[in-house]
Amino acid sequence: MSVSSFFFLSLLSLSGGIIFSLISPFLWVAGLILYLFLFIYKKDIGWIFLIIFFALGFLRGYFETSAIKESPLLKLNDTQKNLIFIGKIQNEPEVKERYQRFIFQPEKIKGKILVYTDKKKRYKKGEVVEIEGKIETPPVFKDFDYRKYLERKGILSICPWPKISLKKEADIFQRSIFALKNKARKITETYLPEPESYLLEAMILGDKYKLPNDLKEDLNRAGIRHITAISGMHIMILIKILLTILLALGLKRKQAGIFVIFFIFFYLFFVGFQPSIVRASIMGFGLILSQILGRMPDSTRFLSLAAAIMLFINPFVFFDIGFQLSFLAALGINYLTPFFSHKLRFVTNKFGMRSILATSLSAQIFTLPIILYYFAYFSFLSFVANSLILPILPFVLGLGFLAVFLGFIFSPLSLFAFFPLSLLLAYIIFVAHNLAQISFLSLNFKLPLFLLLIYYGILFFVVRRIIKKERYWFLEY
């Protein structure tokens, strides 16, 4: 077993152990038997170490799950007593029309509380506050288990309208991030109308909660909601823009790469550590480091590294739909895009049409079962919508970053970027709204779990065969 293969399999083993512990502890036995079989079959001592990595992953997930199940919050829920907690605000509060909410982590207690309060005072991520009020068990709705949904995020209680007092301000770094982000929002909302301003804020600031419900529905039905999530595409576009500017200013590639790594790290704090952003950033770091070290980047290994890091830090991120869709889409793009690019040679590549179609098909094939499993809806028009939207996405993101940057320097200057940007955003909204009206080209079907597993089992063998049979296409790509 080569060092490269061992590193890759170690990451998969660690991630697999964590996932097995979350799904069912009984799978530990099946996993262990599988590894022992491979050790005997391969006669390679490396498999013993892979068993150790698998065990470490299992223990990490098991102890995290056990700690959540034994949390004092579960016993305090619904006691109808006013309780006092001191702790830290974990996320940037989401401001809605009638309230704001944030995730609160009590000191010395495992588990988090979702706090609902009025909008009179704006709270900040990182602030230490005291809350006094009743905590409740999250409800279970007829068609949605909200309790389990929150539990998988480590949230065990809801605290509606408590008395809140500030104990300690956020550190200067967090306050600076908050101030910069508020300034960016103000610039965007000053020079762009609604809902274009909210769409841009979702795309470059991560403020998806601001999107109007009707626009969310249109984007969902048109199959292009993914453009509002900061993902690998967004990070790669940002990296390319920064590298182009820095190299044009005379920096060497190594210097420019190091600067971009620090900037992406800062951008993570700026937009929040959402699963798709973290995954994309880790892969972006790997790509830049590969260029600095003069090595060919291996996206599969970077993807497995991102998964292992994220799962080890927070095992429950596995249940995040964004995490699952982000990794599956990245796998599809990585393994199937070269195949479809070759098969679709009859499609013109003007404006990147062939590449866009190949990328969209690859991502959709890998994510379709998950979308049907969770949402029971899929639009076949998403291929059309992506073909119409993705060619302009680099211009939208590039102009968006430029407009906000110019707004920080001298606000009127940003008008030169905001004017064409408003037209592009209006075009996206127009396409989404009109395609969303065509309902007969959609699939309404909730995929059962057993069919989901069968689909991915077949997909694994099909992709493996494609790679083995058509390897020269991948080399050409």
C-alpha positions as CSV (number, residue, x, y, z in Angstrom):
1,M,0.0,0.0,0.0
2,S,1.5,3.3,-1.1
3,V,1.7,6.3,1.3
4,S,-0.8,8.2,-0.8
5,S,-3.3,5.3,-0.8
6,F,-2.8,4.9,3.0
7,F,-3.4,8.5,3.6
8,F,-6.6,8.5,1.6
9,L,-7.9,5.2,3.1
10,S,-7.1,6.6,6.6
11,L,-9.3,9.6,6.0
12,L,-12.1,7.4,4.7
13,S,-11.7,5.0,7.7
14,L,-11.9,7.9,10.2
15,S,-15.0,9.3,8.5
16,G,-16.6,5.9,8.1
17,G,-16.1,5.2,11.9
18,I,-17.8,8.4,12.8
19,I,-20.7,7.9,10.4
20,F,-21.2,4.3,11.5
21,S,-21.4,5.4,15.2
22,L,-24.1,8.0,14.3
23,I,-26.3,5.7,12.1
24,S,-26.1,2.6,14.3
25,P,-23.5,1.4,16.8
26,F,-24.2,-2.2,15.6
27,L,-22.5,-1.3,12.3
28,W,-19.3,-1.2,14.3
29,V,-19.2,-5.0,14.2
30,A,-19.9,-5.2,10.4
31,G,-17.2,-2.6,9.8
32,L,-14.6,-4.4,11.9
33,I,-15.3,-7.7,10.2
34,L,-14.9,-6.0,6.8
35,Y,-11.5,-4.5,7.8
36,L,-10.3,-7.8,9.2
37,F,-11.3,-9.6,6.0
38,L,-9.4,-7.0,3.9
39,F,-6.4,-7.4,6.1
40,I,-6.4,-11.2,5.6
41,Y,-7.1,-10.9,1.9
42,K,-4.6,-8.1,1.2
43,K,-1.9,-9.4,3.6
44,D,-0.9,-5.8,4.2
45,I,-0.1,-4.5,7.8
46,G,-1.5,-1.1,6.8
47,W,-5.0,-2.4,7.2
48,I,-4.3,-2.8,11.0
49,F,-3.7,0.9,11.2
50,L,-6.8,1.6,9.2
51,I,-8.8,-0.5,11.7
52,I,-7.3,1.9,14.4
53,F,-8.5,4.9,12.5
54,F,-11.9,3.4,12.0
55,A,-12.1,2.8,15.8
56,L,-11.0,6.3,16.6
57,G,-13.7,7.7,14.3
58,F,-16.3,5.4,15.9
59,L,-15.3,6.5,19.4
60,R,-15.4,10.1,18.5
61,G,-18.9,9.8,17.2
62,Y,-20.1,7.5,20.0
63,F,-18.9,9.8,22.8
64,E,-20.4,12.9,21.1
65,T,-23.7,11.1,20.8
66,S,-23.6,9.8,24.4
67,A,-22.8,13.3,25.7
68,I,-25.8,14.8,23.9
69,K,-28.2,12.0,25.2
70,E,-27.0,12.7,28.8
71,S,-27.3,16.5,28.6
72,P,-29.0,18.2,31.6
73,L,-31.0,20.3,29.1
74,L,-33.2,17.3,28.3
75,K,-34.2,17.0,31.9
76,L,-34.9,20.7,32.3
77,N,-37.1,21.0,29.2
78,D,-40.8,21.7,29.9
79,T,-40.3,22.0,33.6
80,Q,-42.2,25.4,33.5
81,K,-39.5,26.9,35.7
82,N,-37.6,30.1,35.0
83,L,-34.0,29.0,34.5
84,I,-30.9,31.1,34.3
85,F,-28.0,30.3,31.9
86,I,-24.8,32.1,31.1
87,G,-23.1,31.3,27.8
88,K,-22.0,32.5,24.4
89,I,-24.0,33.3,21.2
90,Q,-22.7,30.8,18.6
91,N,-23.9,32.2,15.4
92,E,-24.8,35.5,13.8
93,P,-28.5,36.1,14.8
94,E,-31.0,35.7,12.1
95,V,-33.3,38.7,11.9
96,K,-36.8,38.0,10.7
97,E,-39.8,40.2,10.2
98,R,-41.1,39.9,13.8
99,Y,-38.2,38.5,15.8
100,Q,-34.5,37.5,15.8
101,R,-33.1,34.1,16.8
102,F,-29.7,32.8,17.7
103,I,-28.0,29.6,18.9
104,F,-26.9,29.9,22.6
105,Q,-24.2,27.6,24.1
106,P,-24.6,27.5,28.0
107,E,-21.4,27.3,30.0
108,K,-20.3,23.8,31.2
109,I,-23.4,22.1,29.6
110,K,-23.4,19.9,26.5
111,G,-26.1,20.9,24.1
112,K,-27.4,24.2,22.7
113,I,-30.5,26.3,23.1
114,L,-32.3,28.1,20.2
115,V,-33.3,31.5,21.6
116,Y,-36.1,33.6,20.1
117,T,-36.3,37.3,21.1
118,D,-37.5,40.7,19.8
119,K,-35.5,42.9,17.4
120,K,-35.1,45.9,19.7
121,K,-31.4,45.0,20.4
122,R,-29.1,43.5,17.9
123,Y,-27.0,40.7,19.4
124,K,-23.7,39.6,18.0
125,K,-21.9,36.3,17.5
126,G,-19.4,35.8,20.3
127,E,-21.1,37.8,23.0
128,V,-21.5,36.3,26.4
129,V,-25.0,36.8,27.6
130,E,-27.3,35.7,30.5
131,I,-30.7,34.4,29.6
132,E,-33.6,33.9,32.0
133,G,-36.7,32.0,30.9
134,K,-38.4,28.7,30.3
135,I,-36.9,26.1,28.0
136,E,-39.0,23.8,25.9
137,T,-38.6,20.6,23.9
138,P,-38.6,21.4,20.2
139,P,-41.9,20.4,18.6
140,V,-42.6,17.6,16.1
141,F,-44.8,18.7,13.3
142,K,-47.1,16.4,11.2
143,D,-44.8,16.4,8.2
144,F,-41.5,17.4,9.7
145,D,-39.6,16.2,12.8
146,Y,-38.3,19.6,13.9
147,R,-37.0,18.1,17.2
148,K,-34.7,15.6,15.4
149,Y,-33.6,18.2,12.9
150,L,-32.4,20.5,15.7
151,E,-30.9,17.6,17.7
152,R,-28.7,16.8,14.8
153,K,-27.3,20.3,15.1
154,G,-26.7,19.8,18.8
155,I,-29.7,22.0,19.7
156,L,-31.8,20.3,22.4
157,S,-34.0,23.2,23.7
158,I,-36.0,26.2,22.6
159,C,-36.2,29.3,24.7
160,P,-38.9,31.8,23.6
161,W,-38.7,35.4,24.6
162,P,-36.3,35.2,27.6
163,K,-34.9,38.1,29.6
164,I,-31.4,38.7,28.1
165,S,-28.6,40.7,29.6
166,L,-25.1,41.2,28.2
167,K,-22.2,40.0,30.3
168,K,-19.3,40.4,28.0
169,E,-18.9,41.8,24.5
170,A,-17.5,39.7,21.6
171,D,-13.8,40.0,21.0
172,I,-12.4,42.7,18.8
173,F,-12.0,40.3,15.8
174,Q,-15.7,39.2,16.0
175,R,-16.9,42.8,16.4
176,S,-14.8,43.9,13.4
177,I,-16.3,41.1,11.3
178,F,-19.8,42.1,12.4
179,A,-19.2,45.8,11.5
180,L,-17.7,44.9,8.1
181,K,-20.5,42.6,7.2
182,N,-23.1,45.2,8.3
183,K,-21.3,47.8,6.1
184,A,-21.4,45.4,3.2
185,R,-25.1,44.8,3.7
186,K,-25.8,48.6,3.9
187,I,-23.8,49.2,0.7
188,T,-25.7,46.4,-1.2
189,E,-29.2,47.5,0.0
190,T,-28.5,51.1,-0.8
191,Y,-27.6,50.6,-4.4
192,L,-29.7,47.5,-5.3
193,P,-33.5,47.1,-5.2
194,E,-35.2,44.2,-3.5
195,P,-35.1,41.3,-4.0
196,E,-31.9,41.7,-6.1
197,S,-30.0,43.0,-3.0
198,Y,-31.1,39.9,-0.9
199,L,-30.1,37.5,-3.7
200,L,-26.6,39.1,-3.8
201,E,-26.3,39.0,0.0
202,A,-27.1,35.3,-0.1
203,M,-24.5,34.7,-2.8
204,I,-21.5,36.6,-1.4
205,L,-22.4,37.1,2.3
206,G,-24.1,33.9,3.1
207,D,-27.3,35.6,4.3
208,K,-29.8,33.1,2.9
209,Y,-32.4,33.8,5.6
210,K,-33.1,37.1,4.0
211,L,-34.4,35.7,0.7
212,P,-38.2,36.2,0.3
213,N,-40.2,33.0,0.4
214,D,-41.6,33.4,-3.1
215,L,-38.1,33.8,-4.5
216,K,-36.9,30.8,-2.6
217,E,-39.7,28.8,-4.0
218,D,-39.0,29.9,-7.6
219,L,-35.3,29.1,-7.2
220,N,-36.2,25.6,-5.8
221,R,-38.7,24.8,-8.6
222,A,-36.3,26.0,-11.3
223,G,-33.5,23.8,-9.7
224,I,-31.0,26.6,-9.2
225,R,-31.3,27.2,-5.4
226,H,-27.7,26.0,-5.2
227,I,-26.4,29.4,-6.5
228,T,-27.5,31.0,-3.2
229,A,-25.2,28.7,-1.2
230,I,-21.6,29.7,-1.1
231,S,-20.0,26.6,-2.5
232,G,-16.9,25.3,-4.4
233,M,-17.9,27.3,-7.5
234,H,-18.0,30.5,-5.5
235,I,-14.7,29.9,-3.8
236,M,-13.0,28.9,-7.0
237,I,-14.2,32.0,-8.8
238,L,-13.0,34.1,-5.9
239,I,-9.6,32.4,-5.9
240,K,-9.2,33.0,-9.7
241,I,-10.2,36.7,-9.4
242,L,-7.7,37.3,-6.5
243,L,-4.9,35.4,-8.2
244,T,-5.4,37.3,-11.5
245,I,-5.3,40.6,-9.7
246,L,-2.3,39.8,-7.5
247,L,-0.3,38.3,-10.4
248,A,-1.1,41.4,-12.5
249,L,0.2,43.6,-9.6
250,G,3.6,41.8,-9.9
251,L,3.4,39.3,-7.1
252,K,5.0,35.9,-7.6
253,R,2.7,32.9,-7.7
254,K,3.8,31.6,-4.3
255,Q,3.3,35.0,-2.6
256,A,-0.1,35.4,-4.3
257,G,-1.1,31.9,-3.2
258,I,-0.2,32.6,0.4
259,F,-2.2,35.8,0.4
260,V,-5.2,34.1,-1.1
261,I,-5.1,31.3,1.6
262,F,-5.2,34.0,4.3
263,F,-8.0,35.8,2.5
264,I,-10.1,32.7,2.1
265,F,-9.5,31.9,5.8
266,F,-10.8,35.4,6.7
267,Y,-13.7,35.0,4.3
268,L,-14.7,31.8,6.2
269,F,-15.1,33.9,9.4
270,F,-16.8,36.6,7.4
271,V,-19.6,34.5,6.0
272,G,-19.9,31.9,8.7
273,F,-18.7,28.3,8.9
274,Q,-21.5,26.7,6.8
275,P,-20.7,23.1,5.7
276,S,-20.6,23.9,1.9
277,I,-18.2,26.9,2.5
278,V,-15.9,24.9,4.8
279,R,-15.7,22.0,2.3
280,A,-15.0,24.4,-0.6
281,S,-12.4,26.4,1.4
282,I,-10.4,23.3,2.5
283,M,-10.4,22.1,-1.2
284,G,-9.4,25.6,-2.2
285,F,-6.5,25.6,0.3
286,G,-5.4,22.2,-1.1
287,L,-5.5,23.5,-4.7
288,I,-3.4,26.5,-3.9
289,L,-0.9,24.5,-1.8
290,S,-0.5,22.1,-4.6
291,Q,0.4,24.9,-7.0
292,I,2.8,26.4,-4.5
293,L,4.5,23.0,-4.0
294,G,4.5,22.3,-7.7
295,R,2.3,19.2,-7.4
296,M,-0.7,17.9,-9.3
297,P,-3.8,18.6,-7.2
298,D,-5.9,15.5,-6.2
299,S,-9.4,16.7,-5.6
300,T,-10.6,13.3,-4.3
301,R,-8.1,13.4,-1.5
302,F,-8.8,17.0,-0.6
303,L,-12.5,16.1,-0.5
304,S,-11.9,13.2,1.8
305,L,-9.6,15.5,4.0
306,A,-12.4,18.1,4.2
307,A,-15.0,15.5,5.2
308,A,-12.7,13.9,7.9
309,I,-11.9,17.3,9.4
310,M,-15.5,18.5,9.5
311,L,-16.8,15.2,10.9
312,F,-14.2,15.0,13.5
313,I,-14.9,18.6,14.7
314,N,-18.6,18.1,14.7
315,P,-19.9,14.5,13.9
316,F,-23.5,15.7,13.7
317,V,-22.6,17.8,10.6
318,F,-23.1,14.5,8.7
319,F,-26.9,15.0,9.0
320,D,-26.8,18.5,7.6
321,I,-28.4,18.4,4.2
322,G,-26.1,21.1,2.9
323,F,-23.1,18.9,3.9
324,Q,-24.5,15.9,2.1
325,L,-25.4,17.7,-1.1
326,S,-22.1,19.6,-1.2
327,F,-20.0,16.5,-1.0
328,L,-22.1,14.5,-3.4
329,A,-22.1,17.3,-6.0
330,A,-18.3,17.6,-5.6
331,L,-17.9,13.9,-6.1
332,G,-20.2,13.9,-9.2
333,I,-18.3,16.8,-10.8
334,N,-15.0,15.2,-10.0
335,Y,-15.7,11.7,-11.4
336,L,-18.3,12.3,-14.2
337,T,-17.6,15.7,-15.7
338,P,-14.7,14.4,-17.9
339,F,-16.9,11.5,-19.1
340,F,-19.8,13.8,-20.1
341,S,-17.5,16.4,-21.6
342,H,-16.2,13.7,-23.9
343,K,-19.7,12.3,-24.7
344,L,-21.1,15.8,-25.3
345,R,-18.6,16.8,-27.9
346,F,-21.4,17.6,-30.3
347,V,-22.5,20.5,-28.0
348,T,-20.7,23.8,-28.7
349,N,-18.4,25.0,-26.0
350,K,-19.1,28.7,-26.7
351,F,-19.8,30.5,-23.5
352,G,-18.7,27.3,-21.8
353,M,-22.0,25.5,-22.7
354,R,-20.5,22.0,-23.0
355,S,-18.6,22.3,-19.7
356,I,-21.7,23.8,-17.9
357,L,-24.0,21.0,-19.2
358,A,-21.4,18.3,-18.3
359,T,-20.9,19.7,-14.8
360,S,-24.6,20.1,-14.2
361,L,-25.4,16.5,-15.3
362,S,-22.6,15.1,-13.2
363,A,-23.7,17.0,-10.0
364,Q,-27.4,16.2,-10.6
365,I,-26.8,12.4,-11.1
366,F,-25.1,12.3,-7.7
367,T,-27.5,14.5,-5.8
368,L,-30.9,13.5,-7.4
369,P,-31.6,10.7,-4.9
370,I,-30.9,12.9,-1.8
371,I,-33.1,15.7,-3.2
372,L,-36.0,13.2,-3.8
373,Y,-35.4,11.6,-0.4
374,Y,-35.6,14.9,1.6
375,F,-37.7,17.2,-0.6
376,A,-39.7,14.7,-2.8
377,Y,-39.3,17.2,-5.7
378,F,-37.1,17.5,-8.7
379,S,-37.3,19.7,-11.8
380,F,-36.0,18.5,-15.1
381,L,-35.9,22.1,-16.1
382,S,-32.9,22.5,-13.8
383,F,-30.6,21.5,-16.7
384,V,-32.1,24.4,-18.8
385,A,-32.0,26.8,-15.9
386,N,-28.3,26.0,-15.1
387,S,-27.4,26.4,-18.8
388,L,-29.0,29.9,-18.7
389,I,-27.6,31.0,-15.3
390,L,-24.2,29.4,-14.8
391,P,-22.4,31.2,-17.7
392,I,-23.1,34.6,-16.1
393,L,-22.4,33.5,-12.5
394,P,-18.7,34.4,-12.6
395,F,-19.7,37.9,-13.7
396,V,-22.3,38.2,-11.0
397,L,-19.8,37.1,-8.3
398,G,-17.0,39.1,-9.7
399,L,-19.1,42.3,-10.0
400,G,-20.6,41.6,-6.6
401,F,-17.2,41.4,-4.8
402,L,-16.0,44.4,-6.8
403,A,-19.1,46.5,-6.0
404,V,-18.8,45.9,-2.2
405,F,-15.0,46.5,-2.3
406,L,-15.5,49.9,-4.1
407,G,-18.3,50.7,-1.7
408,F,-15.9,50.4,1.2
409,I,-13.4,52.8,-0.5
410,F,-15.9,55.4,-1.9
411,S,-19.6,54.5,-2.2
412,P,-20.4,56.3,-5.4
413,L,-17.7,54.4,-7.2
414,S,-19.6,51.2,-6.6
415,L,-22.4,52.3,-9.0
416,F,-20.2,51.4,-11.9
417,A,-20.4,47.8,-10.8
418,F,-23.9,47.8,-9.3
419,F,-25.6,48.9,-12.5
420,P,-24.7,45.9,-14.7
421,L,-24.9,43.7,-11.6
422,S,-28.6,44.7,-11.0
423,L,-29.4,43.7,-14.6
424,L,-27.8,40.3,-14.2
425,L,-29.5,39.6,-10.9
426,A,-32.8,40.7,-12.4
427,Y,-32.2,38.2,-15.2
428,I,-31.6,35.4,-12.7
429,I,-34.9,36.2,-10.9
430,F,-36.7,36.4,-14.3
431,V,-35.4,33.0,-15.4
432,A,-36.2,31.4,-12.1
433,H,-39.7,32.8,-11.9
434,N,-40.7,31.8,-15.4
435,L,-39.3,28.3,-15.3
436,A,-40.9,27.7,-11.9
437,Q,-44.3,28.1,-13.6
438,I,-43.7,25.0,-15.8
439,S,-44.8,22.3,-13.4
440,F,-45.4,19.4,-15.7
441,L,-41.6,18.9,-16.2
442,S,-41.0,18.0,-12.5
443,L,-40.9,14.9,-10.5
444,N,-42.9,14.7,-7.2
445,F,-41.8,11.5,-5.5
446,K,-40.4,10.8,-2.1
447,L,-37.6,8.2,-2.5
448,P,-37.6,5.4,0.1
449,L,-34.4,4.8,2.0
450,F,-33.8,1.4,0.6
451,L,-34.1,2.7,-3.0
452,L,-31.6,5.5,-2.1
453,L,-29.1,2.9,-0.9
454,I,-29.6,0.7,-4.0
455,Y,-29.2,3.8,-6.3
456,Y,-25.8,4.7,-4.8
457,G,-24.7,1.1,-4.7
458,I,-25.4,0.8,-8.5
459,L,-23.9,4.3,-9.1
460,F,-20.6,3.3,-7.3
461,F,-20.1,0.3,-9.6
462,V,-21.1,2.2,-12.8
463,V,-18.7,5.1,-12.0
464,R,-15.9,2.6,-11.1
465,R,-16.4,0.9,-14.5
466,I,-16.5,4.2,-16.4
467,I,-13.2,5.3,-14.8
468,K,-11.6,1.9,-15.5
469,K,-12.8,1.7,-19.0
470,E,-12.4,5.3,-20.2
471,R,-9.4,6.4,-18.2
472,Y,-7.7,8.0,-21.2
473,W,-10.6,10.5,-21.5
474,F,-10.0,11.6,-17.9
475,L,-6.3,12.1,-18.7
476,E,-7.2,14.2,-21.7
477,Y,-9.6,16.2,-19.6
